[in-house]
Amino acid sequence: MARLFKRDTNGDSLRRLSSGPMASSSTLPSPFGNISTSLSDPDLRETAYEIFVASCRSTGGKPLTYIPQSSSSSSGAGERSLSPSVSMSPSSSISPSLQRSLTSAAASKMKKALGLKPSSKKSPGKDGSPSKSSPAKKPATVGELMRVQMRVSEQTDSRIRRGLLRIAAGQLGRRVESMVLPLELLQQFKASEFPDSHEYEAWQARNLKLLEAGLLLHPLVPLEKSDASAQRLRQIIRGASDRPLETGRNSESMQVLRTAVMSLAYRSLDGSSSDACHWADGFPLNLHLYQMLLEACFDNSEEGSIIDEIDEVLELIKKTWIILGINQMLHNLCFTWILFQHFVSTGQVDNDLLSAADNQLAEVAKDAKATKDPIYSKILSSTLSSIMGWTEKRLLAYHDTFNNSNIEYMQTIVSLGVSAAKILVEDISHEYRRKRKEETDVARSRIDTYIRSSLRTAFAQKMEEADSNRRSSKSQSTTPVLSILAKDIGDLASKEKELFSPILKKWHPLAAGVAVATLHSCYGNELKQFIAGLAELTPDTVQVLKAADKLEKDLVHIAVEDSVDSDDGGKSLIREMPPYEAELAIANLVKAWIKTRVDRLKEWVDRNLQQEKWNPGANRDSCAPSVVEVLRIIDETLDAFFQLPIPMHPALLPDLTVGLDRSLQHYVSKAKSGCGTRNTFIPSLPALTRCEVGSKLWKKKEKSNNLQKRRSQVGSMNGGDSYGLPQLCVRMNTLHHVRAELENLEKKIVTCLRNVESAQADITNGLDIKFELSLAACQEGIQQLCETTAYKVIFHDLSHALWDSLYVGETASSRIESFLRELDPTLETISNTVHNRVRNRVITALMKASFDGFLLVILAGGPLRAFSRQDSQIIEDDFRSLKDLYLADGDGLPVELVEKAATQVKNVLPLLRTDTESLIERFKRMIAETYGSAAKSRYPLPPTSGHWSPTEANTVLRVLCYRNDEAATRFLKKTYNLPKKL
């Protein structure tokens, strides 16, 4: 079936189609095939008239008489020149009712059946041409009307009738179908009966060509190559081309001609003998001759108009069927073609003619189902292919062909094309008959093809216009072109829905849906290429994608609306329209935009933090200049994001906030990196030793020698001013500044979000716009920096005043005052530099670090330290002084906070007052409780946990290690064999 309708649907070929049905008048090539001889239309017309007159004369009982136009008016209204005509079938009896003059003819039944209106014609002149002066009298008889319509002169008509009378006189009772009319006429006239010899020779040549066409070139019964009669006839015709043929009754050449002609004419298809001659009933000669007769049905004086007397004319024309081998089916087919051909050749402006052809084609469709005659099928196929070729040339690009001014033609042209296609497929196609069970819907298939082809053509034209505009424009950007194209396609879809779909819906219930699906596909292909070439988000890009999104919504709406009543609810159509995903394309571009900004920010952070000096005097907030710049970049990024002309800010905002959040988290991480932690500065604890009671001289000698060794036990950190106390304070201020600004950023986002067109009033309720990673990093970073600063100050910066000297040697001579004097400026620096919201946290950390350092001195200070029970009071007084430093007479930390931090020290200090025996007993009891039976033979050495407590064995053991007491020394020697020196 597809082969029947194979067409070039290439866009270039379609754009070359005619711009409309009224483009120009033209004559279509005949679908019947060419006659293989040089017979002109006037030759065929005169021959057809001769057959017509002969056929009418031989039918009925009255002889054929001729009344010239000049005397017809005096002969009376009731007299007829032709013999009484018969009804529509040539074999029917004579109808007396038709023996009236044309002036009294009733309204044409045929014209009514074809849907044609009565014509308002001008009377033709005698020679068959429209009269330009005063109107001539109307022909009085059907015979005279036919002469005028076929443009036969009175002189020629007179000669034809005279020849027929002579034939009749010489062959009484012989019927016209048993004669070879050109042969008989050749014998009836001499050159003297013509105005000149040239006319006679042309007349004789025409008749010989007819014999050649009917008997040699297009015979009804195929010829064998060796046929002697055919060879003789060819010789005679070739000879006559050099000199005229002698046609006298007793002429030898005429006798030879007659013998050859009659031998060929009397052959029959089944080989049986018959008195019927076959000289004008071979294809396509008979159809060309019959076409000349049917042309008489069209008024010469009113182009394209069918004469009102068509019923009577056709009655007589059908008398020629027996000679021409025409039947009702061939008549219907030929008449359909004549109607259609006249519509085309007369400027394609008479829709009545087109409708008549469409109505007549309905009869052809019935005939096609009734016969499978191969010759008829061949002619039918050729004729319908010609009609369909013309209609499809217009329907495959109907947007070019039709508009508001000529839309009334479209339905008829569609009907004609679809009807032709249905006959070709259903009644001629063998392929269709093999697949008939599939119930192929030919009409729907053709309409589908017309719609898709025409919309593709229209789209291609819009694209050409867009390309032309782009070439003529100075700008090379293609984005505005696709925006304009989207609007044009939307207008095209609306035009389709309003103008064309109501017509096409008669044959295709989803006409509008198919149209918009085609447009959707065409635009989608262009959009896909556009998106593939995108590298970044620009306002023009967003404009195109938004236009595409709007177009898609409009097209889908039309498709859904058109398919509400379809079997599948339009699912098949929607499947043809895969989403443009314009919003996804925008989203991907925005995500790329976000990634670029975030990556750029991270690079900036890495580059600038390497150069950051952490100078407290850089600004009044004592924070890093880099953080001010980072927050400014983030602020600008948010502004730029909300200025993007996109419809989905809320949906993409989380991507941006997460990226910015991670960037800030990265900044915070970098800001605290390299500063270390509390464990970086806590000294490693020396191995346990026992006191050498009374050896003060050794202690003094060892003090200076071991100072550097002990100092090396204290942790160190990366050198450089970036990690000094002021710089650490700036880092803490920086992180606090970030934490404080996070709230402002969140408020800004909420405000911007409510102002964008794509957001709703409560859109922020369900959105995650928290900088949670940054906030957590700031809180953790500030805590880490507070502790790092505190432990660095106590164990690194003031190590010489605490770890290296406090209680070294004589307890009473190396007390805490020196450490407190050096700690005071540190507190002042912190108070002056650190933000007030962070200050107390730093001082609290410093307090805890100093308390931890105090405990380490008395519990893990190494062999240079030894305490007696009497030293406990000094130590308690020193610790009280340390606490008072942080209380600052009520201006420092809250009492509750200080007392809570001092709890561990206060719990351990009473051990220094406890006598040695009690400490040893407590230690033994703790070991027994902890280790059970394993402690009976030998006391295990309790591990150092670092959590000092009077209830913890390691803490009690350490008090014994630093007890300047003989009993303690013996116990440690006996139990663990601890050395006196490191």
LINVENRA-V467757 format. One record per pair of residues at least 4 apart in sequence whose C-alpha atoms are under 6 Angstrom apart, sorted by the first residue. I is the first residue (numbers start at 1). J is the second residue. D is the distance in whole Angstrom. If there is no record, write none. Layout:
i: <I	I>
j: <J	J>
d: <D	D>
This chain:
i: <11	19	19	20	21	22	24	25	25	25	26	27	31	31	32	39	41	44	44	45	48	51	52	55	55	57	62	64	64	65	66	77	78	78	80	82	86	86	86	87	88	90	101	101	102	102	108	110	111	111	112	114	116	121	122	123	123	123	124	124	124	124	124	125	125	125	125	127	128	128	128	130	139	139	146	147	149	150	154	163	168	177	177	178	178	178	182	187	191	191	194	201	209	210	211	212	213	213	214	214	214	214	215	215	218	219	220	221	229	233	240	240	247	258	261	262	265	265	265	266	280	280	281	281	281	282	286	287	297	297	297	298	298	298	299	299	299	304	310	314	321	321	326	329	330	331	333	336	336	337	339	340	342	343	343	344	358	376	377	381	384	384	385	388	388	391	392	394	394	395	396	396	396	397	398	398	402	402	403	410	411	414	415	418	422	422	423	424	425	432	444	444	444	449	450	451	452	455	464	466	479	481	482	483	483	495	496	496	497	497	501	501	501	505	505	513	513	516	516	517	520	524	537	542	545	549	557	558	563	563	564	583	594	595	596	598	602	604	605	614	614	614	616	616	622	623	623	623	624	647	649	654	657	661	661	662	664	665	676	677	678	678	678	680	681	681	681	681	683	683	683	684	686	689	689	689	690	690	690	691	691	692	693	698	699	702	722	723	723	729	732	733	735	739	749	754	759	777	778	781	784	785	786	787	788	790	790	790	791	791	792	793	793	794	795	799	799	800	801	801	802	802	806	806	807	807	807	808	808	816	830	834	835	840	855	856	857	859	866	866	866	867	867	867	867	868	868	869	869	872	872	884	886	886	887	887	888	895	908	908	923	926	927	928	928	931	935	942	944	948	960	970	971	972	972	973	973>
j: <457	400	401	401	348	348	347	345	346	347	345	345	382	383	284	43	45	48	289	292	289	55	320	319	320	64	83	82	83	81	81	101	100	101	141	143	93	94	95	92	315	319	140	141	140	141	308	311	115	116	116	356	352	302	301	135	136	138	128	129	130	131	301	129	130	131	136	153	148	149	151	301	144	145	150	152	296	296	158	188	172	276	323	275	276	277	207	247	197	200	200	205	213	214	215	216	217	218	218	219	279	280	219	279	282	282	282	269	260	260	244	245	254	262	265	266	277	278	279	277	286	324	286	324	325	286	324	291	306	307	310	305	306	307	305	306	307	346	314	318	325	326	330	367	334	335	364	357	360	341	357	357	346	348	353	348	416	380	381	385	388	420	389	392	417	417	396	398	401	450	450	453	454	454	402	454	406	407	407	414	415	418	419	443	426	442	427	428	429	436	448	507	508	453	454	515	518	459	468	481	540	485	544	544	547	499	500	501	501	512	505	511	512	509	511	559	562	520	555	577	524	528	589	546	582	582	561	562	569	570	569	587	656	599	600	659	663	608	609	624	727	730	622	730	730	730	733	734	734	758	653	658	661	771	774	666	774	774	680	788	787	788	791	715	715	791	792	795	713	714	715	713	862	978	979	980	961	969	980	964	980	980	964	702	703	706	727	727	728	834	782	835	778	775	753	759	763	781	782	785	788	789	842	845	792	845	846	849	795	849	796	797	798	798	799	803	804	804	805	819	806	819	814	815	811	814	815	864	865	878	834	839	839	844	859	860	861	958	962	963	964	871	962	963	964	963	964	912	913	912	913	888	892	893	892	893	892	899	949	950	953	953	931	932	935	935	939	954	954	955	968	974	975	976	978	977	978>
d: <6	5	5	4	6	5	6	5	6	4	5	5	5	5	6	6	6	6	6	5	5	6	6	6	6	5	6	6	6	6	6	6	5	5	6	6	6	5	5	6	5	5	6	6	6	6	6	6	6	5	6	5	6	6	6	6	6	6	6	6	4	5	6	5	6	5	6	5	4	6	5	5	6	5	6	5	5	6	6	6	6	6	6	6	4	5	5	5	6	5	6	6	6	6	6	5	5	6	5	5	5	5	5	6	5	5	4	6	5	6	5	5	5	6	6	6	5	5	6	5	6	5	5	4	5	6	5	6	6	6	6	6	4	6	5	5	5	6	6	6	5	5	6	6	6	6	6	5	6	6	5	5	6	5	6	5	5	6	6	6	6	5	6	6	5	6	5	6	6	6	5	5	5	4	6	6	6	6	6	6	6	6	6	6	6	6	5	5	5	6	6	6	5	6	6	6	6	6	6	6	6	6	6	5	6	6	5	6	5	6	6	6	5	5	5	4	6	6	6	6	6	6	6	6	5	6	6	6	6	5	5	6	6	6	6	6	6	6	6	6	5	6	5	6	6	5	5	5	6	5	6	6	6	5	6	6	6	5	6	5	6	5	6	6	4	6	6	6	6	4	6	6	6	5	5	5	5	6	5	6	6	6	6	6	6	6	6	6	6	6	6	6	5	6	6	6	6	6	6	6	6	6	5	5	6	6	4	6	6	5	5	5	6	5	5	5	6	5	6	5	5	6	5	6	5	5	6	6	5	6	5	5	6	6	6	5	4	6	5	6	5	6	6	5	5	6	5	6	5	5	6	6	5	6	4	5	5	6	6	6	6	6	6	5	6	6	5	5	6	6	6	6	6	5	6	4	5>
